[in-house]
Amino acid sequence: MTEPLVVIGGDAAGMSAASKTKRDDPDREVIVFEKGEWVSYGACGLPYYVKGDIESLEDLVSVPAESFVEERGIDLRTNHEVTSIDTEARTVTVAGPDGEFEQSYGDLLVATGARAVEPPFEGMGLDGVFTLHDMEMAASVRRALGLDAPGSRQEGDGPRGDASADGAPESVAIVGGGYIGIEMAEAFREHDLDVHVFEMLPHTLQPFGAEAAATVEEHLVEQGVDLHLDTAVDGFVGDERVEAVAVGDEEVPVDLVLVGVGVRPNVELAEAAGIETGPTGAIATDQYGRTNVDHVYAAGDVAEATNAVTGEPDHVPLALTANRAGRAIGATLGGEPTPVGEIVGTAVVKAFDLEVARAGLVDEAEAREAGFDPVSITIEAESRAHYYPGGSSIQVTMLGDRGTGRLLGASMVGREGVAKRIDTVATALHTELSVERVSMLDLSYAPPFSPVWDPVLTAAKVLAGKLE
């Protein structure tokens, strides 16, 4: 009998692989070990749970744990942590509620995800200092705001404290102006907190380019957010509970702190077993998700992917990449070899009333480092026909390669119509279209949705002229 597929990690990549393997090979035993209580949930929705748009943590769960067991036949074991991997014996050591045991495998998928980076700031352990990368921490943030935390499975007070004895907090510092920082600024403002955003770089939303970031920053200030750009945080001040953020010789008084400076792939378990990481620090894999060790795969936020624009390994920990790679590995294990697919870093973020999106290379220095001769333009165009009410301006920055005319990437920002327009750019990048070809695409038009010349087409026309 074939040894089971063992999956380490029960979120997007792990459960997608487990489900697809079981669907394609129903007789294969599939065991999933998840060290926490939650499986298959949308971590991208956590800021909106804190904000109150999402009513309960349970609403973020894509497939309930019992459905994997009862309907899909997967042996899912929550609160079971894999502590070591023996690739020669093909076993994993597992610590569970009833003690430690070994489990053999025929194939192994490492889908251990990533964790929030906790910088070595003084005061990181103070009450009222949070990161946001799992369900229970989101519930803890809500409790710290003096709100209920529907769906939480944690008994009693959340880690790092509930609302202070003096009542609900009035001010919060967000360290980091990336995805989480911007989304949480909106969430905290919804609860009438004074919000300070500290970013050590000259701009927020660094992957989206300086032009888009500048537009977002102006909007953040309009929404009452205090921006501290080019400002490195030294630490947090307080006795037991945070009272201020230390910045040089200054202390900015706050009641709460949210640290959102990025994530780090959970590679320690794999590295200890001789599974190699790549230049990004995530696990190196081939086009089928295979690692350097036979019968061991990796997918999701812990693994690298190939960037379709540069052809090089990249690490962009986003939900679609994880789900798609997991499903492809499941298909491969089920008997149909399936590539995990390339990425172009397509992303979109909501910044209060703005949609901000990007795909491919959006920075000229980054493009030059990748071996291109970049040319960029920034244009503004209307989201709807000029005579149709309700439209607004969309700013598009687009990059092309002078030598080949190839489209390299774009970023966009506007109040409507941005989130899906970036998908046109992503499709063009995956198919290596030239800027001129993009300018000739037959995109849809109707006055309520777009001008005759869609903003993507207008940007491509202008860039094609500059490339000539």
One Martini backbone bead per residue (centre of mass of N, CA, C, O) as a GRO file, in nm:
protein
  468
    1MET     BB    1   0.099   0.035   0.020
    2THR     BB    2   0.072   0.359   0.007
    3GLU     BB    3   0.196   0.609   0.142
    4PRO     BB    4   0.123   0.888   0.279
    5LEU     BB    5   0.014   1.204   0.269
    6VAL     BB    6   0.191   1.475   0.415
    7VAL     BB    7   0.079   1.773   0.583
    8ILE     BB    8   0.221   2.093   0.667
    9GLY     BB    9  -0.047   2.264   0.699
   10GLY     BB   10  -0.398   2.420   0.710
   11ASP     BB   11  -0.410   2.602   0.466
   12ALA     BB   12  -0.418   2.686   0.151
   13ALA     BB   13  -0.203   2.489   0.037
   14GLY     BB   14  -0.259   2.234   0.207
   15MET     BB   15  -0.573   2.199   0.147
   16SER     BB   16  -0.553   2.198  -0.160
   17ALA     BB   17  -0.373   1.948  -0.185
   18ALA     BB   18  -0.544   1.749  -0.026
   19SER     BB   19  -0.805   1.772  -0.194
   20LYS     BB   20  -0.688   1.702  -0.475
   21THR     BB   21  -0.568   1.430  -0.410
   22LYS     BB   22  -0.835   1.296  -0.313
   23ARG     BB   23  -0.993   1.343  -0.577
   24ASP     BB   24  -0.779   1.186  -0.773
   25ASP     BB   25  -0.705   0.981  -0.505
   26PRO     BB   26  -0.918   0.827  -0.296
   27ASP     BB   27  -0.709   0.596  -0.174
   28ARG     BB   28  -0.544   0.809  -0.052
   29GLU     BB   29  -0.371   0.895   0.217
   30VAL     BB   30  -0.448   1.198   0.412
   31ILE     BB   31  -0.237   1.407   0.618
   32VAL     BB   32  -0.301   1.679   0.850
   33PHE     BB   33  -0.091   1.917   1.016
   34GLU     BB   34  -0.205   2.148   1.272
   35LYS     BB   35  -0.102   2.360   1.530
   36GLY     BB   36  -0.373   2.479   1.529
   37GLU     BB   37  -0.729   2.550   1.496
   38TRP     BB   38  -0.707   2.677   1.218
   39VAL     BB   39  -0.854   2.647   0.886
   40SER     BB   40  -0.904   2.777   0.594
   41TYR     BB   41  -0.826   3.099   0.594
   42GLY     BB   42  -0.865   3.463   0.558
   43ALA     BB   43  -0.616   3.676   0.635
   44CYS     BB   44  -0.697   3.926   0.453
   45GLY     BB   45  -0.961   3.985   0.652
   46LEU     BB   46  -0.863   4.095   0.933
   47PRO     BB   47  -0.893   4.409   0.911
   48TYR     BB   48  -1.215   4.380   0.865
   49TYR     BB   49  -1.268   4.264   1.142
   50VAL     BB   50  -1.161   4.495   1.311
   51LYS     BB   51  -1.347   4.710   1.179
   52GLY     BB   52  -1.649   4.535   1.112
   53ASP     BB   53  -1.722   4.411   0.829
   54ILE     BB   54  -1.657   4.149   0.980
   55GLU     BB   55  -1.832   3.975   1.214
   56SER     BB   56  -1.663   3.693   1.201
   57LEU     BB   57  -1.420   3.462   1.201
   58GLU     BB   58  -1.593   3.239   1.066
   59ASP     BB   59  -1.627   3.401   0.791
   60LEU     BB   60  -1.313   3.333   0.702
   61VAL     BB   61  -1.396   3.047   0.647
   62SER     BB   62  -1.402   2.834   0.378
   63VAL     BB   63  -1.358   2.545   0.531
   64PRO     BB   64  -1.456   2.340   0.746
   65ALA     BB   65  -1.301   2.097   0.916
   66GLU     BB   66  -1.531   1.878   0.900
   67SER     BB   67  -1.542   1.868   0.586
   68PHE     BB   68  -1.267   1.737   0.534
   69VAL     BB   69  -1.346   1.476   0.683
   70GLU     BB   70  -1.649   1.397   0.594
   71GLU     BB   71  -1.632   1.477   0.270
   72ARG     BB   72  -1.301   1.425   0.190
   73GLY     BB   73  -1.122   1.220   0.375
   74ILE     BB   74  -0.944   1.382   0.575
   75ASP     BB   75  -0.672   1.370   0.804
   76LEU     BB   76  -0.739   1.607   1.040
   77ARG     BB   77  -0.496   1.771   1.270
   78THR     BB   78  -0.527   1.960   1.522
   79ASN     BB   79  -0.293   2.047   1.749
   80HIS     BB   80  -0.043   1.961   1.548
   81GLU     BB   81   0.314   1.949   1.572
   82VAL     BB   82   0.581   1.963   1.369
   83THR     BB   83   0.930   1.909   1.480
   84SER     BB   84   1.027   1.691   1.256
   85ILE     BB   85   1.243   1.570   0.980
   86ASP     BB   86   1.293   1.250   0.807
   87THR     BB   87   1.410   1.190   0.486
   88GLU     BB   88   1.518   0.896   0.505
   89ALA     BB   89   1.268   0.764   0.667
   90ARG     BB   90   1.002   0.913   0.618
   91THR     BB   91   0.947   1.117   0.873
   92VAL     BB   92   0.749   1.253   1.140
   93THR     BB   93   0.737   1.463   1.418
   94VAL     BB   94   0.470   1.474   1.668
   95ALA     BB   95   0.286   1.717   1.859
   96GLY     BB   96   0.027   1.635   2.080
   97PRO     BB   97  -0.218   1.602   2.316
   98ASP     BB   98  -0.095   1.281   2.358
   99GLY     BB   99   0.180   1.347   2.236
  100GLU     BB  100   0.447   1.183   2.090
  101PHE     BB  101   0.507   1.105   1.733
  102GLU     BB  102   0.525   0.900   1.444
  103GLN     BB  103   0.516   0.967   1.079
  104SER     BB  104   0.472   0.839   0.783
  105TYR     BB  105   0.581   0.883   0.431
  106GLY     BB  106   0.567   0.929   0.079
  107ASP     BB  107   0.469   1.226   0.092
  108LEU     BB  108   0.567   1.581   0.126
  109LEU     BB  109   0.420   1.886   0.258
  110VAL     BB  110   0.537   2.216   0.288
  111ALA     BB  111   0.296   2.449   0.470
  112THR     BB  112   0.407   2.680   0.703
  113GLY     BB  113   0.441   2.956   0.604
  114ALA     BB  114   0.413   3.265   0.782
  115ARG     BB  115   0.542   3.542   0.976
  116ALA     BB  116   0.556   3.795   1.168
  117VAL     BB  117   0.759   4.050   1.209
  118GLU     BB  118   0.982   4.099   1.499
  119PRO     BB  119   1.141   4.338   1.598
  120PRO     BB  120   1.418   4.452   1.812
  121PHE     BB  121   1.240   4.611   2.003
  122GLU     BB  122   1.185   4.797   2.252
  123GLY     BB  123   0.879   4.670   2.392
  124MET     BB  124   0.736   4.423   2.242
  125GLY     BB  125   0.612   4.292   2.529
  126LEU     BB  126   0.401   4.486   2.565
  127ASP     BB  127   0.116   4.589   2.633
  128GLY     BB  128  -0.040   4.681   2.323
  129VAL     BB  129   0.141   4.495   2.135
  130PHE     BB  130   0.111   4.418   1.784
  131THR     BB  131   0.024   4.180   1.554
  132LEU     BB  132  -0.104   4.052   1.213
  133HIS     BB  133  -0.136   3.678   1.144
  134ASP     BB  134  -0.399   3.590   1.307
  135MET     BB  135  -0.696   3.525   1.450
  136GLU     BB  136  -0.639   3.580   1.759
  137MET     BB  137  -0.502   3.854   1.721
  138ALA     BB  138  -0.749   3.996   1.607
  139ALA     BB  139  -0.918   3.955   1.863
  140SER     BB  140  -0.724   4.111   2.049
  141VAL     BB  141  -0.755   4.384   1.913
  142ARG     BB  142  -1.054   4.417   1.968
  143ARG     BB  143  -1.030   4.403   2.276
  144ALA     BB  144  -0.836   4.653   2.295
  145LEU     BB  145  -1.087   4.837   2.185
  146GLY     BB  146  -1.350   4.733   2.349
  147LEU     BB  147  -1.440   4.479   2.191
  148ASP     BB  148  -1.569   4.232   2.059
  149ALA     BB  149  -1.487   3.866   1.956
  150PRO     BB  150  -1.616   3.712   1.721
  151GLY     BB  151  -1.506   3.363   1.700
  152SER     BB  152  -1.337   3.321   1.928
  153ARG     BB  153  -1.125   3.056   2.100
  154GLN     BB  154  -1.043   3.232   2.339
  155GLU     BB  155  -0.980   3.249   2.665
  156GLY     BB  156  -1.021   3.536   2.779
  157ASP     BB  157  -0.764   3.713   2.751
  158GLY     BB  158  -0.566   3.850   2.542
  159PRO     BB  159  -0.285   3.902   2.411
  160ARG     BB  160  -0.155   4.196   2.545
  161GLY     BB  161  -0.439   4.285   2.615
  162ASP     BB  162  -0.682   4.479   2.696
  163ALA     BB  163  -0.834   4.725   2.772
  164SER     BB  164  -0.780   4.969   2.955
  165ALA     BB  165  -0.864   5.093   3.262
  166ASP     BB  166  -0.936   5.383   3.114
  167GLY     BB  167  -1.028   5.245   2.858
  168ALA     BB  168  -1.051   5.313   2.554
  169PRO     BB  169  -0.861   5.381   2.309
  170GLU     BB  170  -0.724   5.683   2.123
  171SER     BB  171  -0.438   5.562   2.023
  172VAL     BB  172  -0.218   5.473   1.735
  173ALA     BB  173   0.055   5.276   1.622
  174ILE     BB  174   0.201   5.226   1.299
  175VAL     BB  175   0.444   4.992   1.190
  176GLY     BB  176   0.418   5.034   0.874
  177GLY     BB  177   0.340   5.100   0.506
  178GLY     BB  178   0.183   4.860   0.416
  179TYR     BB  179  -0.076   4.674   0.380
  180ILE     BB  180  -0.148   4.649   0.681
  181GLY     BB  181  -0.109   4.944   0.764
  182ILE     BB  182  -0.330   5.066   0.577
  183GLU     BB  183  -0.571   4.889   0.661
  184MET     BB  184  -0.545   4.960   0.973
  185ALA     BB  185  -0.592   5.260   0.954
  186GLU     BB  186  -0.886   5.229   0.870
  187ALA     BB  187  -0.984   5.061   1.111
  188PHE     BB  188  -0.910   5.267   1.337
  189ARG     BB  189  -1.072   5.510   1.225
  190GLU     BB  190  -1.349   5.372   1.258
  191HIS     BB  191  -1.280   5.394   1.591
  192ASP     BB  192  -1.161   5.693   1.646
  193LEU     BB  193  -0.860   5.695   1.612
  194ASP     BB  194  -0.548   5.801   1.650
  195VAL     BB  195  -0.322   5.791   1.366
  196HIS     BB  196   0.007   5.649   1.339
  197VAL     BB  197   0.250   5.638   1.072
  198PHE     BB  198   0.548   5.441   1.045
  199GLU     BB  199   0.813   5.505   0.798
  200MET     BB  200   1.144   5.447   0.694
  201LEU     BB  201   1.063   5.530   0.426
  202PRO     BB  202   0.965   5.770   0.195
  203HIS     BB  203   0.733   5.547   0.147
  204THR     BB  204   0.464   5.392   0.103
  205LEU     BB  205   0.398   5.123  -0.072
  206GLN     BB  206   0.664   5.025  -0.224
  207PRO     BB  207   0.559   4.809  -0.452
  208PHE     BB  208   0.383   5.060  -0.605
  209GLY     BB  209   0.534   5.312  -0.598
  210ALA     BB  210   0.578   5.653  -0.575
  211GLU     BB  211   0.329   5.764  -0.721
  212ALA     BB  212   0.109   5.605  -0.572
  213ALA     BB  213   0.199   5.675  -0.282
  214ALA     BB  214   0.154   5.983  -0.292
  215THR     BB  215  -0.152   5.964  -0.330
  216VAL     BB  216  -0.210   5.806  -0.073
  217GLU     BB  217  -0.089   6.005   0.134
  218GLU     BB  218  -0.282   6.236   0.081
  219HIS     BB  219  -0.534   6.071   0.166
  220LEU     BB  220  -0.454   6.002   0.455
  221VAL     BB  221  -0.449   6.291   0.558
  222GLU     BB  222  -0.752   6.347   0.489
  223GLN     BB  223  -0.826   6.101   0.708
  224GLY     BB  224  -0.631   6.167   0.974
  225VAL     BB  225  -0.341   6.076   0.919
  226ASP     BB  226  -0.026   6.038   1.070
  227LEU     BB  227   0.272   6.094   0.903
  228HIS     BB  228   0.601   5.908   0.928
  229LEU     BB  229   0.846   5.966   0.725
  230ASP     BB  230   1.159   5.871   0.741
  231THR     BB  231   1.097   5.684   1.013
  232ALA     BB  232   1.260   5.543   1.278
  233VAL     BB  233   1.207   5.305   1.509
  234ASP     BB  234   1.329   5.225   1.844
  235GLY     BB  235   1.057   5.195   2.026
  236PHE     BB  236   0.893   5.120   2.343
  237VAL     BB  237   0.699   5.276   2.600
  238GLY     BB  238   0.686   5.139   2.937
  239ASP     BB  239   0.598   4.936   3.178
  240GLU     BB  240   0.358   4.720   3.095
  241ARG     BB  241   0.241   4.941   2.910
  242VAL     BB  242   0.199   5.113   2.644
  243GLU     BB  243   0.279   5.485   2.586
  244ALA     BB  244   0.511   5.492   2.353
  245VAL     BB  245   0.707   5.617   2.083
  246ALA     BB  246   1.040   5.582   1.983
  247VAL     BB  247   1.206   5.876   1.820
  248GLY     BB  248   1.476   5.922   1.916
  249ASP     BB  249   1.413   6.203   2.126
  250GLU     BB  250   1.123   6.107   2.084
  251GLU     BB  251   0.777   6.089   2.215
  252VAL     BB  252   0.482   5.914   2.116
  253PRO     BB  253   0.177   5.907   2.229
  254VAL     BB  254   0.016   5.587   2.308
  255ASP     BB  255  -0.208   5.296   2.346
  256LEU     BB  256  -0.117   5.157   2.073
  257VAL     BB  257   0.037   4.881   1.874
  258LEU     BB  258   0.119   4.814   1.522
  259VAL     BB  259   0.309   4.560   1.367
  260GLY     BB  260   0.388   4.599   0.996
  261VAL     BB  261   0.694   4.472   0.844
  262GLY     BB  262   0.616   4.182   0.768
  263VAL     BB  263   0.732   3.861   0.649
  264ARG     BB  264   0.836   3.519   0.742
  265PRO     BB  265   0.939   3.228   0.655
  266ASN     BB  266   0.882   2.889   0.774
  267VAL     BB  267   1.201   2.719   0.750
  268GLU     BB  268   1.330   2.565   0.991
  269LEU     BB  269   1.225   2.276   0.958
  270ALA     BB  270   1.344   2.231   0.674
  271GLU     BB  271   1.644   2.302   0.722
  272ALA     BB  272   1.692   2.074   0.940
  273ALA     BB  273   1.633   1.855   0.687
  274GLY     BB  274   1.781   1.975   0.411
  275ILE     BB  275   1.606   2.195   0.297
  276GLU     BB  276   1.619   2.428   0.057
  277THR     BB  277   1.696   2.755   0.005
  278GLY     BB  278   1.678   3.061  -0.141
  279PRO     BB  279   1.744   3.395  -0.215
  280THR     BB  280   1.475   3.484  -0.040
  281GLY     BB  281   1.446   3.245   0.206
  282ALA     BB  282   1.285   3.047   0.073
  283ILE     BB  283   1.178   2.770  -0.062
  284ALA     BB  284   1.307   2.575  -0.303
  285THR     BB  285   1.163   2.524  -0.634
  286ASP     BB  286   1.008   2.388  -0.886
  287GLN     BB  287   0.752   2.375  -1.120
  288TYR     BB  288   0.619   2.137  -0.908
  289GLY     BB  289   0.722   2.193  -0.596
  290ARG     BB  290   1.000   2.076  -0.573
  291THR     BB  291   1.258   1.984  -0.397
  292ASN     BB  292   1.581   1.858  -0.319
  293VAL     BB  293   1.388   1.639  -0.200
  294ASP     BB  294   1.257   1.354  -0.218
  295HIS     BB  295   0.910   1.375  -0.176
  296VAL     BB  296   0.939   1.698  -0.144
  297TYR     BB  297   0.728   1.971  -0.085
  298ALA     BB  298   0.638   2.323  -0.164
  299ALA     BB  299   0.401   2.578  -0.035
  300GLY     BB  300   0.340   2.904  -0.029
  301ASP     BB  301   0.477   3.126   0.203
  302VAL     BB  302   0.744   2.926   0.215
  303ALA     BB  303   0.771   2.966  -0.101
  304GLU     BB  304   0.885   2.987  -0.402
  305ALA     BB  305   0.876   3.167  -0.715
  306THR     BB  306   0.835   3.250  -1.051
  307ASN     BB  307   0.913   3.522  -1.237
  308ALA     BB  308   0.782   3.616  -1.548
  309VAL     BB  309   0.970   3.866  -1.602
  310THR     BB  310   1.267   3.765  -1.488
  311GLY     BB  311   1.299   3.438  -1.416
  312GLU     BB  312   1.310   3.455  -1.107
  313PRO     BB  313   1.313   3.420  -0.793
  314ASP     BB  314   1.029   3.457  -0.566
  315HIS     BB  315   0.849   3.644  -0.286
  316VAL     BB  316   0.484   3.639  -0.281
  317PRO     BB  317   0.261   3.634  -0.014
  318LEU     BB  318  -0.025   3.503  -0.159
  319ALA     BB  319  -0.322   3.342  -0.198
  320LEU     BB  320  -0.319   3.240  -0.494
  321THR     BB  321  -0.042   3.112  -0.493
  322ALA     BB  322  -0.111   2.899  -0.279
  323ASN     BB  323  -0.360   2.763  -0.403
  324ARG     BB  324  -0.238   2.692  -0.680
  325ALA     BB  325   0.003   2.522  -0.583
  326GLY     BB  326  -0.152   2.314  -0.418
  327ARG     BB  327  -0.328   2.207  -0.648
  328ALA     BB  328  -0.095   2.118  -0.836
  329ILE     BB  329   0.032   1.913  -0.642
  330GLY     BB  330  -0.218   1.737  -0.617
  331ALA     BB  331  -0.224   1.659  -0.918
  332THR     BB  332   0.053   1.528  -0.926
  333LEU     BB  333  -0.011   1.315  -0.699
  334GLY     BB  334  -0.270   1.212  -0.876
  335GLY     BB  335  -0.109   1.186  -1.189
  336GLU     BB  336  -0.088   1.508  -1.291
  337PRO     BB  337   0.140   1.695  -1.407
  338THR     BB  338   0.164   2.030  -1.247
  339PRO     BB  339   0.222   2.340  -1.260
  340VAL     BB  340   0.231   2.617  -1.037
  341GLY     BB  341   0.334   2.868  -1.159
  342GLU     BB  342   0.360   3.195  -1.220
  343ILE     BB  343   0.457   3.533  -1.133
  344VAL     BB  344   0.380   3.917  -1.094
  345GLY     BB  345   0.271   4.054  -0.826
  346THR     BB  346  -0.027   4.074  -0.793
  347ALA     BB  347  -0.198   4.367  -0.648
  348VAL     BB  348  -0.436   4.485  -0.390
  349VAL     BB  349  -0.545   4.790  -0.217
  350LYS     BB  350  -0.716   4.943   0.048
  351ALA     BB  351  -0.738   5.316   0.085
  352PHE     BB  352  -1.010   5.371   0.175
  353ASP     BB  353  -1.114   5.527  -0.129
  354LEU     BB  354  -0.881   5.356  -0.248
  355GLU     BB  355  -0.726   5.199  -0.525
  356VAL     BB  356  -0.437   4.973  -0.524
  357ALA     BB  357  -0.213   4.868  -0.792
  358ARG     BB  358  -0.010   4.577  -0.913
  359ALA     BB  359   0.238   4.471  -1.173
  360GLY     BB  360   0.539   4.375  -1.172
  361LEU     BB  361   0.744   4.632  -1.272
  362VAL     BB  362   0.760   4.973  -1.100
  363ASP     BB  363   1.079   5.006  -1.092
  364GLU     BB  364   1.360   5.113  -1.245
  365ALA     BB  365   1.583   4.997  -1.065
  366GLU     BB  366   1.473   4.707  -1.063
  367ALA     BB  367   1.480   4.667  -1.371
  368ARG     BB  368   1.785   4.708  -1.409
  369GLU     BB  369   1.869   4.475  -1.218
  370ALA     BB  370   1.712   4.266  -1.425
  371GLY     BB  371   1.825   4.379  -1.729
  372PHE     BB  372   1.685   4.637  -1.807
  373ASP     BB  373   1.555   4.922  -2.015
  374PRO     BB  374   1.378   5.153  -1.870
  375VAL     BB  375   1.047   5.293  -1.926
  376SER     BB  376   0.842   5.567  -1.804
  377ILE     BB  377   0.497   5.648  -1.716
  378THR     BB  378   0.248   5.908  -1.625
  379ILE     BB  379  -0.106   5.899  -1.599
  380GLU     BB  380  -0.433   6.049  -1.653
  381ALA     BB  381  -0.767   5.904  -1.622
  382GLU     BB  382  -1.081   5.813  -1.676
  383SER     BB  383  -1.318   5.575  -1.559
  384ARG     BB  384  -1.518   5.732  -1.745
  385ALA     BB  385  -1.702   5.893  -1.923
  386HIS     BB  386  -1.702   6.234  -1.911
  387TYR     BB  387  -2.040   6.247  -1.921
  388TYR     BB  388  -2.047   6.044  -1.690
  389PRO     BB  389  -2.146   5.999  -1.388
  390GLY     BB  390  -1.901   5.927  -1.117
  391GLY     BB  391  -1.631   5.977  -1.197
  392SER     BB  392  -1.265   5.928  -1.201
  393SER     BB  393  -0.938   5.931  -1.140
  394ILE     BB  394  -0.659   5.760  -1.300
  395GLN     BB  395  -0.346   5.638  -1.209
  396VAL     BB  396  -0.073   5.555  -1.439
  397THR     BB  397   0.206   5.336  -1.420
  398MET     BB  398   0.443   5.253  -1.685
  399LEU     BB  399   0.654   4.980  -1.803
  400GLY     BB  400   0.934   4.948  -2.034
  401ASP     BB  401   1.145   4.806  -2.284
  402ARG     BB  402   1.360   4.943  -2.504
  403GLY     BB  403   1.475   4.692  -2.659
  404THR     BB  404   1.176   4.519  -2.690
  405GLY     BB  405   0.891   4.658  -2.586
  406ARG     BB  406   0.824   4.537  -2.325
  407LEU     BB  407   0.625   4.472  -2.075
  408LEU     BB  408   0.684   4.516  -1.708
  409GLY     BB  409   0.460   4.721  -1.577
  410ALA     BB  410   0.218   4.834  -1.315
  411SER     BB  411   0.045   5.113  -1.166
  412MET     BB  412  -0.249   5.200  -0.957
  413VAL     BB  413  -0.483   5.482  -0.886
  414GLY     BB  414  -0.820   5.498  -0.736
  415ARG     BB  415  -1.174   5.497  -0.678
  416GLU     BB  416  -1.212   5.326  -0.953
  417GLY     BB  417  -1.130   5.047  -1.164
  418VAL     BB  418  -0.851   4.910  -1.064
  419ALA     BB  419  -0.860   4.609  -0.964
  420LYS     BB  420  -0.925   4.490  -1.265
  421ARG     BB  421  -0.723   4.635  -1.459
  422ILE     BB  422  -0.464   4.483  -1.360
  423ASP     BB  423  -0.533   4.214  -1.510
  424THR     BB  424  -0.442   4.303  -1.788
  425VAL     BB  425  -0.147   4.332  -1.715
  426ALA     BB  426  -0.096   4.046  -1.612
  427THR     BB  427  -0.162   3.904  -1.879
  428ALA     BB  428   0.057   4.047  -2.046
  429LEU     BB  429   0.297   3.941  -1.879
  430HIS     BB  430   0.248   3.631  -1.918
  431THR     BB  431   0.259   3.687  -2.256
  432GLU     BB  432   0.475   3.904  -2.344
  433LEU     BB  433   0.383   4.179  -2.421
  434SER     BB  434   0.381   4.452  -2.581
  435VAL     BB  435   0.302   4.776  -2.560
  436GLU     BB  436   0.169   4.793  -2.837
  437ARG     BB  437  -0.025   4.554  -2.801
  438VAL     BB  438  -0.174   4.673  -2.561
  439SER     BB  439  -0.280   4.930  -2.719
  440MET     BB  440  -0.461   4.706  -2.912
  441LEU     BB  441  -0.666   4.618  -2.730
  442ASP     BB  442  -1.000   4.475  -2.689
  443LEU     BB  443  -1.171   4.664  -2.489
  444SER     BB  444  -1.413   4.755  -2.301
  445TYR     BB  445  -1.722   4.964  -2.369
  446ALA     BB  446  -1.889   5.200  -2.148
  447PRO     BB  447  -1.974   5.484  -1.990
  448PRO     BB  448  -2.000   5.351  -1.686
  449PHE     BB  449  -1.686   5.206  -1.718
  450SER     BB  450  -1.558   5.366  -1.977
  451PRO     BB  451  -1.371   5.487  -2.192
  452VAL     BB  452  -1.280   5.427  -2.498
  453TRP     BB  453  -1.003   5.486  -2.369
  454ASP     BB  454  -0.854   5.309  -2.170
  455PRO     BB  455  -0.619   5.362  -1.934
  456VAL     BB  456  -0.439   5.132  -2.038
  457LEU     BB  457  -0.426   5.228  -2.333
  458THR     BB  458  -0.318   5.511  -2.284
  459ALA     BB  459  -0.055   5.431  -2.146
  460ALA     BB  460   0.052   5.254  -2.380
  461LYS     BB  461   0.062   5.476  -2.593
  462VAL     BB  462   0.259   5.664  -2.449
  463LEU     BB  463   0.487   5.454  -2.407
  464ALA     BB  464   0.530   5.375  -2.703
  465GLY     BB  465   0.623   5.656  -2.790
  466LYS     BB  466   0.875   5.665  -2.598
  467LEU     BB  467   1.014   5.404  -2.709
  468GLU     BB  468   1.060   5.533  -3.003
   0.00000   0.00000   0.00000
